[in-house]
Amino acid sequence: MPTFGYTGTTESDRANLTGVITAIYSQMGANNGIAQSITINAKNWDTGSGADDHTIKCALYNASKNLVGSTEAKLIVGEVYASYTLNFAEPKPSLIANQYYYICAWSNQPGNGQGVVNMTGGEGFGPTYYELKDYDAAGGIYPASVTLSNSTADYWLNIYCTYLYADNQDITMTGNMGLMGQITCKQT
């Protein structure tokens, strides 16, 4: 399945998710789609008094920062990075080709420690991530719209959205395919 966001898992640093909506801004592919899930590389982080398990929830916002859809919630277990795939409920969000989206994550505050997302990058690495600090999402409910502040770090959050191509959409593939040169097919 196609994805957009950042699929890497190399650890350079971490970003806090506890009470913070944290996001990257990423461009959707060249075909309309239906969002299926968001995958995040996350763990619990001990801030000095232990690390309780945190519940995370993810969401997509469009370029105007309006909510497109949010995922189910999942429990982050342990203090080692792991990939968590959080699914969208039906009806799944529709995505528009070539548009930019904020891919977001948030965790609750059950007690000690923080829920954190893995980040890759460093000085000059590329796009920064965005945050809405001090957001206490009661029950993990994302607001209809957000104001996200640009962080000061050059990192990619290790988070991405997986989608299916929209029904009955022609998908054109080009490249070195012998004599044909181009193939047009329909997703089934």
Summary of the structure (lengths in Angstrom):
residues: 188
radius of gyration: 17.5
end to end distance: 12.7
largest distance: 64.5
contacts: 607
relative contact order: 0.32
helix: 2%
strand: 53%
